[in-house]
Amino acid sequence: MSESDSQERIAVVLPDGSELEVDAGATVEDCAYEIGPGLGSDTAAGKLDGELVAKEEPVYDGAELEIVTDGSDEYLEVMRHSAAHCLAQAVERLYDAEEVKLAIGPPTDEGFYYDFDNLDVDEEDLEEIEAEMEAIIEADYEIEREDVSIEEAEKRLEGEPYKLELLAEFADENDEVSFYEQGEWEDLCAGPHVDSTGDIGAVELLEIAGAYWRGDEDNEMQTRIYGTAFEDESDLEDFLDRKREAEKRDHRRIGNEMNLFSIQDVTGPGLPLYHPPGKTVLKELEDFVEDLNEEAGYDYVETPHVFKTDLWHRSGHYENYADDMFIFDVGDDEFGLKPMNCPGHAAIFQDQSWSYRDLPIRYAENGKVYRKEQRGELSGLSRVWAFTIDDGHLFIRPDQIKSEVEEIMDMITDVLETFDLDYEMALATRPEKSVGSDEIWEKAESSLESVLEERDHDYEIEEGDGAFYGPKIDFAFEDAIGRSWDGPTVQLDFNMPERFDLSYVGEDNEEHRPVMIHRALYGSYERFFMMLIEHYEGRFPLWLAPEQVRVLPISDNNLEYAHEIAAEFDDFRVEVDDRDSTLERKIRAAHDDRVPYQIIVGDNEEEADNISVRDRFEDQEYDVEIDAFKRHLEAEIDEQRTEPDFLQD
C-alpha cells in the first residue's frame, strides 16, 4: 500500500450540507483548493463551527466549514484586523519602538483599535499616524504568517511584557504560536489577515481613549487608538456621515442642553441623577408600562436594594455573577446590592402557599439594580452602575407557557410600535456558564422555539447568549439612523424555582414545580431613555415632552393674556416665556429647547380671544380657537402620536 493510500482522511461539512473529504492536517485554504482553484486563490479566511479562523488553520473531522472571501460578510473583519496591525506598525515607526509597548489590537463592529503602553499622543497626532498607515498600505507589504515554537516566540517578544503575558496563556494549550509579518514589522497574532497591506481599503483614525489592560481597573491605564476601515472611500464616507449624525444626537450633550440628567464626580461614576425634566419623561414611560401591566393582570411588589448574600447563593448569582456585584460586610454578615430583581420576587412567591387555580401569578416592579461595570466602560446612560428595570416575573404552570409568552410578546410589540420602532427577534440559547441540567435547558429552549414557530415569527438563533438560568427571546430595535439596540426580553426559567424550592398544589393534590418567566418591556429605563433621546434628537413626542406648550407674548402688554392662556392649558405641561426679549428670539429659544408647540399671543389674539399656534416644524396657524387646540392636544397625547401634527390636520 502506498503512503498516499494510508494517509488518514477526514470529512468537513460545507454550508450546503455536503461533505468534503480531505487529508488529515489539511488547512482551510487546502479545503478551498479542493473545492476549486478559483476559490482557493480567493480565500482570505475560514469559519470552523462558526468561529472565524486564519486560512492556515487546520480543519478537523466533522467541522462545519465556511470559506471567507472578499465577498463574504466577515471579510471586513479580517481587513480591519490587518488595519490594526498597520496602526501598530505606524506608531512604532513614528515613536520610540523600544519605549512603546504593544498590547492588543482587535477588529470591532465599527472598525478596530490598538492599545499601547508608554505612548504619549493626543488627537492632533492622529493625522500623522494615519498618513504613515496609508504609506504602509501603499507599500503593499505581503502579510506572511509564521508558526514558531514557544521558546522562539519568547525570544522575539523580549521587552514586550503584555505580549509575553498573552504568550504564557497560549503556551498552556499550544506547542506553537503564530506571528504575522509585514515589511520590517511583526506581531504575535492568531489572525486571520488579508494577503497584503495593499488589500486594506480606506482607513481613518477616529479618537484616542484610555483603557485598562485586560479591562481591569487594577491594571495599567493604556492609550487606545480607535480607527475604522472600509473596502472603499464611499463606504468610509457613509460611515463618517452616520458617525457625525450620531454625535449630533449624542444623549449626553442633549441631556445637558435639556437639563434631563447629570452624572457628577462628587456623586460617583455610573450613577445618574435625573433632573425634573428628565424625571418627567421617565414618569411618562413608567405610567405607560404600568397601564399595560394593569391590563395584563400584574400585581406590583417592591424589594429592597440590598440583600444578604445568602439569597444570591441560593439564586446562583453569587457563583455566576459575583464579579459584577457590589458586595460588602455588615458585622458578621455579607450583603450585596441587587444586580437583578428576580430572587426577591421568588422569595415573595415562596412566602405563600399556592394552588394550581391561583396561577399564573404575575409580579411587576420598577426595580433599581446595581452592576459593577468597569469604570472605563461607563458611558452616559448607556452603561451605568445603577439602573432601573421595568421588571416582571411570572410563576406559571407548564401548560401556561405558550399563552403567557405570547401575551408578553404582544405587550413588547405594543411598546415598540408605540414608538414606531422596527425590531427583530432572536432566540438566545444556553451560555457556557450556566446552571441547571441539559434536560431542563432543552425543555426551556424548545418551549420558546415552539412559540416563535407557531406564531410564524422571523428570528435568529444566538448560540450561547442566554441568561445563566435560562434561554430567552430578545428584541433588538432600530433607531432613526439605523443603529440596532438591545431592549425587551422574555426569559424562561426552570432553574430558579428549583433553587428556591417553589411549588404549588396541582389538581392531583400533589406538589408541582412552577415555571418562572422573566420579562422586561423596555429592558432598562436608562438604556431605553438614552435611545429615545438619540432617536428623537431630544424632540420627544408630545406625550413624553418635558415641556409640551410654551406661550410666547409678543410684548409686555400681552403678558397678562399670556398667563390667562397658560391657565387655560394647565392640564398640560405649559410655560410662559415672559422674558424681555423679541418674539423672534423667543421663537428661536422654544425651537432650540425642542418644545413641540408654541402659542403666540399679541394684540390681535387678545382682542379676538383666540391664539396663534406654531409647531416645531416652524409651521404656524392664526386665529385658532382655544378649545379646539385643547381637544387636539388631548387626542395627540391619548393616541401617543410620535410627532406634533396639529398643523398637518
For each residue, the residues with C-beta under 8 A, 3 or more apart:
1: 5 6
2: 5 6
3: 6 7
4: 7
5: 1 2
6: 1 2 3
7: 3 4 23 24
8: 23 24
9: 21 22 23 24
10: 21 22 23 24 26 59 60 61 62
11: 19 20 21 22 61 62
12: 19 20 22 31 59 60 61 62 63 64 65
13: 17 18 19 20 62 63 64 65
14: 17 18 19 20 35 65 66
15: 64 66
16:
17: 13 14
18: 13 14
19: 11 12 13 14
20: 11 12 13 14 31 34 35 65
21: 9 10 11
22: 9 10 11 12 26 30 31 34 59
23: 7 8 9 10 26 30
24: 7 8 9 10 61
25: 58
26: 10 22 23 30 31 34 58 59
27: 30 31 55 56 57 58 59
28: 31 32 43 45 46 48 53 54 55 56 57 59 65 67
29: 32 33 40 43 46 55 56
30: 22 23 26 27 33 34 59
31: 12 20 22 26 27 28 34 35 46 59 65 67
32: 28 29 35 36 39 40 42 43 46 55 67
33: 29 30 36 37 39 40
34: 20 22 26 30 31 40
35: 14 20 31 32 39 40 67
36: 32 33 39 40
37: 33 40 41
38: 41 42
39: 32 33 35 36 42 43 67 69
40: 29 32 33 34 35 36 37 43
41: 37 38
42: 32 38 39 69 70
43: 28 29 32 39 40 46 55 67 68 69
44: 55 68 69 70 72 75 78 192 194 195
45: 28 52 53 54 55 68 74 75 78 191 192
46: 28 29 31 32 43 52 53 54 55 57 59 65 66 67 68 192
47: 50 51 52 53 64 65 66 68 74
48: 28 51 53 57 59 60 63 64 65
49: 63 64
50: 47 64 463
51: 47 48
52: 45 46 47 68 74 77 78 192
53: 28 45 46 47 48 57 190 191 192
54: 28 45 46 57 145 178 190 191 192 193
55: 27 28 29 32 43 44 45 46 192
56: 27 28 29 145 147 178 191
57: 27 28 46 48 53 54 191
58: 25 26 27
59: 10 12 22 26 27 28 30 31 46 48 63 65
60: 10 12 48 63
61: 10 11 12 24
62: 10 11 12 13
63: 12 13 48 49 59 60
64: 12 13 15 47 48 49 50
65: 12 13 14 20 28 31 46 47 48 59
66: 14 15 46 47 72
67: 28 31 32 35 39 43 46 72
68: 43 44 45 46 47 52 72 74 75 78 192
69: 39 42 43 44 72 75
70: 42 44 75 199 231
71: 75
72: 44 66 67 68 69 75
73: 76
74: 45 47 52 68 77 78
75: 44 45 68 69 70 71 72 78 79 231
76: 73 79 80 229 230 231
77: 52 74 80 81 107
78: 44 45 52 68 74 75 81 82 107 192 193 194
79: 75 76 82 83 194 199 200 201 229 231
80: 76 77 83 84 107 108 111 112 228 229
81: 77 78 84 85 105 106 107 112 191 192 193
82: 78 79 85 86 143 193 194 197 199 200
83: 79 80 86 87 107 111 112 133 200 203 227 229
84: 80 81 87 88 105 106 107 112 113 114 227
85: 81 82 88 89 105 143 180 182 185 187 189 193
86: 82 83 89 90 133 136 137 182 197 200 203
87: 83 84 90 91 105 112 114 129 133 205 225 227
88: 84 85 91 92 102 105 114 116 185 187
89: 85 86 92 93 133 136 182 183 185
90: 86 87 93 94 129 130 132 133 135 136
91: 87 88 94 95 100 114 116 119 129 225
92: 88 89 95 97 100 102 185
93: 89 90 97 132
94: 90 91 128 129 132
95: 91 92 99 100 119 121
96: 99 100
97: 92 93 100
98: 159
99: 95 96 118
100: 91 92 95 96 97 116 117 118 119
101: 116 117 118 159 160 161 162
102: 88 92 105 114 115 116 160 162 163 187
103: 114 115 116 117 162 213 222
104: 114 115 162 166
105: 81 84 85 87 88 102 112 113 114 115 187
106: 81 84 112 113
107: 77 78 80 81 83 84 111 112
108: 80 111 112 113
109:
110: 228 239
111: 80 83 107 108 206 226 227 228 229
112: 80 81 83 84 87 105 106 107 108 226 227 228 229
113: 84 105 106 108 224 225 226 227
114: 84 87 88 91 102 103 104 105 224 225
115: 102 103 104 105 211 213 222 223 224
116: 88 91 100 101 102 103 119 222 223 224 225
117: 100 101 103 162 213 220 222 223
118: 99 100 101
119: 91 95 100 116 223
120: 223
121: 95 125 126 129 208 223 225
122: 125 208
123: 126 207 208
124: 127
125: 121 122 128 129
126: 121 123 129 130 205 206 207 208 225
127: 124 130 131
128: 94 125 131 132
129: 87 90 91 94 121 125 126 132 133 205 225
130: 90 126 127 133 134 203 204 205 227
131: 127 128 134 135
132: 90 93 94 128 129 135 136
133: 83 86 87 89 90 129 130 136 137 203 205 227
134: 130 131 137 138 203
135: 90 131 132 138 139
136: 86 89 90 132 133 139 141 182 183 197
137: 86 133 134 140 197 198 200 203
138: 134 135 198
139: 135 136 183 197 198
140: 137 196 197 198
141: 136 182 183 196 197 198
142: 182 195 196
143: 82 85 180 181 182 193 194 195 196 197
144: 180 181 182
145: 54 56 178 179 180 181 191 193
146: 178 179 180 181
147: 56 176 177 178
148: 152 153 156 176 177 178 179
149: 152 153 175 176
150: 153 154 167 170 171 174 175 176 177
151: 154 155
152: 148 149 155 156
153: 148 149 150 156 157 167 177 179 188
154: 150 151 157 158 164 167
155: 151 152 158
156: 148 152 153 179 186 188
157: 153 154 160 163 164 167 188
158: 154 155
159: 98 101
160: 101 102 157 163 164
161: 101 164 165
162: 101 102 103 104 117 165 166 213
163: 102 157 160 166 167 187 188
164: 154 157 160 161 167 168
165: 161 162 168 169
166: 104 162 163 169 170 188
167: 150 153 154 157 163 164 170 171 177 188
168: 164 165 171 172
169: 165 166 172
170: 150 166 167 173 174 177
171: 150 167 168 174 177
172: 168 169
173: 170
174: 150 170 171 177
175: 149 150
176: 147 148 149 150
177: 147 148 150 153 167 170 171 174 188 190
178: 54 56 145 146 147 148 188 189 190 191
179: 145 146 148 153 156 186 187 188 189
180: 85 143 144 145 146 186 187 189 191 193
181: 143 144 145 146 185 186
182: 85 86 89 136 141 142 143 144 185 186 196 197
183: 89 136 139 141 197
184:
185: 85 88 89 92 181 182
186: 156 179 180 181 182
187: 85 88 102 105 163 179 180
188: 153 156 157 163 166 167 177 178 179
189: 85 178 179 180 193
190: 53 54 177 178
191: 45 53 54 56 57 81 145 178 180
192: 44 45 46 52 53 54 55 68 78 81
193: 54 78 81 82 85 143 145 180 189
194: 44 78 79 82 143 197 199 200
195: 44 142 143 199
196: 140 141 142 143 182 199
197: 82 86 136 137 139 140 141 143 182 183 194 200
198: 137 138 139 140 141
199: 70 79 82 194 195 196
200: 79 82 83 86 137 194 197 203 229
201: 79 229 230 231 232 233 235 236
202: 229 230 231 232 233 235 236
203: 83 86 130 133 134 137 200 227 228 229 236
204: 130 227 228 229 236 240
205: 87 126 129 130 133 225 226 227
206: 111 126 226 227 228 243
207: 123 126 225 226
208: 121 122 123 126 223 224 225 226
209: 224 226 376
210: 221 222 223 224 376
211: 115 215 221 222 223 224 376
212: 215 216 217 218 219 220 221 222 374 376
213: 103 115 117 162 216 219 220 222
214: 219
215: 211 212 374 376 377
216: 212 213 219 374
217: 212 374 375 376
218: 212
219: 212 213 214 216
220: 117 212 213
221: 210 211 212
222: 103 115 116 117 210 211 212 213
223: 115 116 117 119 120 121 208 210 211
224: 113 114 115 116 208 209 210 211
225: 87 91 113 114 116 121 126 129 205 207 208
226: 111 112 113 205 206 207 208 209
227: 83 84 87 111 112 113 130 133 203 204 205 206
228: 80 110 111 112 203 204 206 236 239
229: 76 79 80 83 111 112 200 201 202 203 204 236
230: 76 201 202 233 235 236 239
231: 70 75 76 79 201 202 235
232: 201 202 235 236
233: 201 202 230 236 237
234: 237 238
235: 201 202 230 231 232 238 239
236: 201 202 203 204 228 229 230 232 233 239 240
237: 233 234 240 241
238: 234 235 241 242
239: 110 228 230 235 236 242 243
240: 204 236 237 243 244
241: 237 238 244 245
242: 238 239 245 246 481 482
243: 206 239 240 246 247
244: 240 241 247 248
245: 241 242 248 249 481
246: 242 243 249 250 481 483 534
247: 243 244 250
248: 244 245 537
249: 245 246 254 480 481 533 534 535 537
250: 246 247 253 254 380 534
251: 254 255 380 381 382 530 533 534
252: 255 256 380
253: 250 256 257
254: 249 250 251 257 258 260 533 534 537 538
255: 251 252 258 260 261 262 278 380 381 533
256: 252 253 259 260 262
257: 253 254 538
258: 254 255 277 278 538 546 593 594
259: 256 275 276 277 278
260: 254 255 256 274 275 277 278 281 533 546
261: 255 272 273 274 275 278 381
262: 255 256 272 273 275
263: 267 269 270 271 272 273 380 384
264: 267 273
265: 268 269
266:
267: 263 264 271 273
268: 265 271 385
269: 263 265 375 378 385
270: 263 373 375 378 383 384 385 386
271: 263 267 268 384 385 386
272: 261 262 263 381 384 386 526
273: 261 262 263 264 267
274: 260 261 278 279 282
275: 259 260 261 262 278 279
276: 259 279 280 546
277: 258 259 260 280 281 546 547
278: 255 258 259 260 261 274 275 281 282 529 546
279: 274 275 276 282 283
280: 276 277 283 284 546 573
281: 260 277 278 284 285 529 532 540 544 545 546
282: 274 278 279 285 286 525 529
283: 279 280 286 287
284: 280 281 287 288 543 544
285: 281 282 288 289 522 525 528 529 544
286: 282 283 289 290 366 390 525
287: 283 284 290 291
288: 284 285 291 292 415 418 640
289: 285 286 292 293 366 390 415 521 522
290: 286 287 293 294 300 364
291: 287 288 294 295
292: 288 289 295 296 411 414 415 521
293: 289 290 296 298 300 362 364 392
294: 290 291 297 298
295: 291 292
296: 292 293 362 407 411
297: 294 360 362
298: 293 294 362 363 364 392
299: 361 362 363 364
300: 290 293 363 364 365
301: 344 345 348 363 364 365
302: 365 367
303: 338 341 344 345 348 365 367
304: 307 338 344
305: 337 338 368 370
306: 335 336 337 338
307: 304 310 311 312 335 336 338 343 344
308: 311 333 334 335 336
309: 312 313 318 327 334 335 336
310: 307 313 314
311: 307 308 314 315 343 344 347
312: 307 309 315 317 318 321 322 325 336 343
313: 309 310 316 318 319
314: 310 311 343 499 500
315: 311 312 318 342 343 346 496 499 500
316: 313 319 320 435 468 469 495 496 499
317: 312 320 321 322 325 339 340 343
318: 309 312 313 315 321 322 325 336
319: 313 316 322 435
320: 316 317 433 434 435 468
321: 312 317 318 324 325 339 468
322: 312 317 318 319 325 327 336
323: 372
324: 321 339 371 372 373
325: 312 317 318 321 322 336 337 339 370 371 372
326: 336 337 370 372 385
327: 309 322 334 335 336
328: 334 335 336
329: 332 333 334 335
330: 333 334 335
331:
332: 329
333: 308 329 330
334: 308 309 327 328 329 330
335: 306 307 308 309 327 328 329 330
336: 306 307 308 309 312 318 322 325 326 327 328 339
337: 305 306 325 326 369 370
338: 303 304 305 306 307 341 343 344 367 369 370
339: 317 321 324 325 336 369 370 371
340: 317 343 369 389
341: 303 338 344 345 365 367 369 389 391 393
342: 315 345 346 391 393 493 496 516 518
343: 307 311 312 314 315 317 338 340 346 347 496 500
344: 301 303 304 307 311 338 341 347 348 367
345: 301 303 341 342 348 349 363 365 391 393
346: 315 342 343 349 350 393 496 497 500 502 516
347: 311 343 344 350 351 500
348: 301 303 344 345 351 363
349: 345 346 352 354 361 363 395 500 502 514
350: 346 347 500 501 502
351: 347 348
352: 349
353: 505
354: 349 358 359 361 395 503 504 505 514
355: 358 359 504 505
356: 359 397 504 505 506 507 512
357:
358: 354 355 361 504
359: 354 355 356 395 396 397 400 504 514
360: 297 394 395 396 397 400 404
361: 299 349 354 358 394 395 396
362: 293 296 297 298 299 392 393 394
363: 298 299 300 301 345 348 349 392 393 394 395
364: 290 293 298 299 300 301 390 391 392
365: 300 301 302 303 341 345 391 392
366: 286 289 388 389 390 391 525
367: 302 303 338 341 344 388 389 391
368: 305 386 387 388
369: 337 338 339 340 341 386 387 388 389
370: 305 325 326 337 338 339 385 386
371: 324 325 339 385 387
372: 323 324 325 326 385
373: 270 324 377 378 383 384 385
374: 212 215 216 217 377 378
375: 217 269 270 378
376: 209 210 211 212 215 217
377: 215 373 374 383
378: 269 270 373 374 375 383 384 385
379: 382 383
380: 250 251 252 255 263 383 384 530
381: 251 255 261 272 384 526 527 529 530 533
382: 251 379 526 527 530
383: 270 373 377 378 379 380
384: 263 270 271 272 373 378 380 381 387 526
385: 268 269 270 271 326 370 371 372 373 378
386: 270 271 272 368 369 370
387: 368 369 371 384 524 525 526 527
388: 366 367 368 369 524 525 526
389: 340 341 366 367 369 520 523 524 525
390: 286 289 364 366 520 521 522 524 525
391: 341 342 345 364 365 366 367 518 519 520
392: 293 298 362 363 364 365 408 517 518 519 520 521
393: 341 342 345 346 362 363 516 517 518 519
394: 360 361 362 363 404 408 516 517 519
395: 349 354 359 360 361 363 497 502 504 514 515 516
396: 359 360 361 400 401 404 514 515 516 517
397: 356 359 360 400 504 506 512 514 515
398: 401 515
399:
400: 359 360 396 397 403 404 515
401: 396 398 404 405 447 451 492 515 517
402: 405 406 447 450 451 454
403: 400 406 407
404: 360 394 396 400 401 407 408 517
405: 401 402 408 409 447 448 451 473 490 492 517
406: 402 403 409 410 451 455
407: 296 403 404 410 411
408: 392 394 404 405 411 412 490 517 519
409: 405 406 412 413 451 455 473 490
410: 406 407 413 414
411: 292 296 407 408 414 415 521
412: 408 409 415 416 475 488 490 519 521
413: 409 410 416 417 423
414: 292 410 411 417 418
415: 288 289 292 411 412 418 419 488 521 522
416: 412 413 419 421 423 475 477 487 488
417: 413 414 420 421
418: 288 414 415 640
419: 415 416 532 535 642
420: 417 642
421: 416 417 477 478 479 535
422: 477 478
423: 413 416 475 476 477 478
424: 458 459 460 475 476 477 484
425: 452 457 458 459 460 473 474 475 476
426: 459 460 461 462 465 473 474 476
427: 445 448 449 452 459 460 461 462 471 472 473
428: 462 464 465 466 467 471 472 473 474
429: 445 461 462 463 464 465 466 471
430: 434 441 445 464 466 471
431: 434 464 465 466 467 468
432: 464
433: 320 468
434: 320 430 431 441 466 468 469
435: 316 319 320 468 469 495 499
436: 440 441 469 470 494 495 498
437: 440 441
438: 441 442
439: 442 443
440: 436 437 443 444 494 495 498
441: 430 434 436 437 438 444 445 470 471
442: 438 439 445 446
443: 439 440 446 447 494
444: 440 441 447 448 470 471 492 493 494
445: 427 429 430 441 442 448 449 466 471
446: 442 443 449 450
447: 401 402 405 443 444 450 451 492
448: 405 427 444 445 451 452 471 472 473 490 492
449: 427 445 446 452 453
450: 402 446 447 453 454
451: 401 402 405 406 409 447 448 454 455 473
452: 425 427 448 449 455 457 459 473
453: 449 450 456 457
454: 402 450 451
455: 406 409 451 452
456: 453
457: 425 452 453
458: 424 425
459: 424 425 426 427 452 473
460: 424 425 426 427
461: 426 427 429
462: 426 427 428 429 465 474
463: 50 429
464: 428 429 430 431 432
465: 426 428 429 431 462 474
466: 428 429 430 431 434 445 470 471 472 491
467: 428 431 470 471 472 491 493 518
468: 316 320 321 431 433 434 435
469: 316 434 435 436 491 493 495 496
470: 436 441 444 466 467 491 492 493 494 495 518
471: 427 428 429 430 441 444 445 448 466 467 491 492
472: 427 428 448 466 467 489 490 491 492 518
473: 405 409 425 426 427 428 448 451 452 459 489 490 491
474: 425 426 428 462 465 486 488 489
475: 412 416 423 424 425 486 487 488 489
476: 423 424 425 426 484 485 486 487
477: 416 421 422 423 424 484 485 487 531
478: 421 422 423 482 483 484 485
479: 421 482 483 485 531 534 535
480: 249 534 535 536 537
481: 242 245 246 249
482: 242 478 479
483: 246 478 479
484: 424 476 477 478
485: 476 477 478 479 527 531
486: 474 475 476 523 527
487: 416 475 476 477 522 523 527 528 531
488: 412 415 416 474 475 519 520 521 522 523
489: 472 473 474 475 518 519 520 523
490: 405 408 409 412 448 472 473 517 518 519
491: 466 467 469 470 471 472 473 517 518 519
492: 401 405 444 447 448 470 471 472 515 516 517
493: 342 444 467 469 470 496 497 515 516 517 518
494: 436 440 443 444 470 497 498 513 515 516
495: 316 435 436 440 469 470 498 499
496: 315 316 342 343 346 469 493 499 500 502 516
497: 346 395 493 494 500 501 502 513 514 515 516
498: 436 440 494 495 501 502 513
499: 314 315 316 435 495 496
500: 314 315 343 346 347 349 350 496 497
501: 350 497 498
502: 346 349 350 395 496 497 498 513 514 516
503: 354 511 512 513 514
504: 354 355 356 358 359 395 397 511 512 514
505: 353 354 355 356 509 510 511 512
506: 356 397 509 510 511 512
507: 356
508:
509: 505 506
510: 505 506
511: 503 504 505 506
512: 356 397 503 504 505 506
513: 494 497 498 502 503
514: 349 354 359 395 396 397 497 502 503 504
515: 395 396 397 398 400 401 492 493 494 497
516: 342 346 393 394 395 396 492 493 494 496 497 502
517: 392 393 394 396 401 404 405 408 490 491 492 493
518: 342 391 392 393 467 470 472 489 490 491 493
519: 391 392 393 394 408 412 488 489 490 491
520: 389 390 391 392 488 489 523 524
521: 289 292 390 392 411 412 415 488
522: 285 289 390 415 487 488 525 527 528
523: 389 486 487 488 489 520 527 528
524: 387 388 389 390 520 527 528
525: 282 285 286 366 387 388 389 390 522 528 529
526: 272 381 382 384 387 388 529 530
527: 381 382 387 485 486 487 522 523 524 530 531
528: 285 487 522 523 524 525 531 532
529: 278 281 282 285 381 525 526 532 533
530: 251 380 381 382 526 527 533 534
531: 477 479 485 487 527 528 534 535
532: 281 419 528 529 535 536 540 544
533: 249 251 254 255 260 381 529 530 536 537 538
534: 246 249 250 251 254 479 480 530 531 537
535: 249 419 421 479 480 531 532
536: 480 532 533 539 540 541
537: 248 249 254 480 533 534 594
538: 254 257 258 533 594
539: 536 594 596 616
540: 281 532 536 544 545 546 594 596
541: 536 544 545 596 640 641 642 643
542: 545 548 596 597 633 636 637 641 644
543: 284 636 637 640 641
544: 281 284 285 532 540 541
545: 281 540 541 542 548 573 594 595 596
546: 258 260 276 277 278 280 281 540 573
547: 277 550 573 574 575 593 595
548: 542 545 572 573 574 595 596 597 633
549: 569 572 573 574 575 595 596 597 598 599 633
550: 547 574 575 576 577 590 593 595 597 598 599
551: 562 563 565 566 569 574 575 576 577 598 599 601
552: 562 577 583 586 587 590 598 599 600 601
553: 556 557 558 559 561 562 576 577 578 601 602
554: 558 583 600 601 602 603
555: 558 602
556: 553 559 580
557: 553 603
558: 553 554 555 561 562 601 602 603 605 606
559: 553 556 562 563 576 578
560: 563 564
561: 553 558 564 565 601 605 606
562: 551 552 553 558 559 565 566 576 578 601
563: 551 559 560 566 567 576
564: 560 561 567 568
565: 551 561 562 568 569 599 601 611 626
566: 551 562 563 569 570 574 575 576
567: 563 564 570
568: 564 565 626 630
569: 549 551 565 566 572 574 599 630 633
570: 566 567 574
571: 630 634
572: 548 549 569 633 637
573: 280 545 546 547 548 549
574: 547 548 549 550 551 566 569 570
575: 547 549 550 551 566
576: 550 551 553 559 562 563 566
577: 550 551 552 553 581 586 589 590
578: 553 559 562
579: 586
580: 556
581: 577 585 586 589
582: 585 586
583: 552 554 586 587 600
584: 587 588
585: 581 582 588 589
586: 552 577 579 581 582 583 589 590
587: 552 583 584 590 591 598 600 614
588: 584 585 591 592
589: 577 581 585 586 592 593
590: 550 552 577 586 587 593 595 598
591: 587 588 594 595 616 618
592: 588 589
593: 258 547 550 589 590
594: 258 537 538 539 540 545 591 616
595: 545 547 548 549 550 590 591 598 616
596: 539 540 541 542 545 548 549 615 616 644
597: 542 548 549 550 613 614 615 616 633 644 646
598: 549 550 551 552 587 590 595 613 614 615
599: 549 550 551 552 565 569 611 612 613 614 629
600: 552 554 583 587 605 611 612 613 614 620
601: 551 552 553 554 558 561 562 565 605 606 611 612
602: 553 554 555 558 605 606 612
603: 554 557 558 606 607
604: 607 608 622
605: 558 561 600 601 602 608 609 610 611 612
606: 558 561 601 602 603 609
607: 603 604
608: 604 605 623
609: 605 606 626
610: 605 623 624 625 626
611: 565 599 600 601 605 624 626 629
612: 599 600 601 602 605 620 621 622 623 624
613: 597 598 599 600 620 621 624 629 646 647
614: 587 597 598 599 600 618 619 620 621
615: 596 597 598 618 619 620 644 646 647
616: 539 591 594 595 596 597 644
617: 644 647
618: 591 614 615
619: 614 615 647
620: 600 612 613 614 615 647
621: 612 613 614 624 646 647
622: 604 612
623: 608 610 612
624: 610 611 612 613 621 628 629
625: 610 628 629
626: 565 568 609 610 611 629 630
627: 630 631
628: 624 625 631 632
629: 599 611 613 624 625 626 632 633 646
630: 568 569 571 626 627 633 634
631: 627 628 634 635
632: 628 629 635 636 646 649
633: 542 548 549 569 572 597 629 630 636 637 646
634: 571 630 631 637 638
635: 631 632 638 639
636: 542 543 632 633 639 641 644 645 646
637: 542 543 572 633 634 640
638: 634 635
639: 635 636
640: 288 418 541 543 637
641: 541 542 543 636 644 645
642: 419 420 541
643: 541
644: 542 596 597 615 616 617 636 641 647
645: 636 641 648 649
646: 597 613 615 621 629 632 633 636 649
647: 613 615 617 619 620 621 644
648: 645
649: 632 645 646
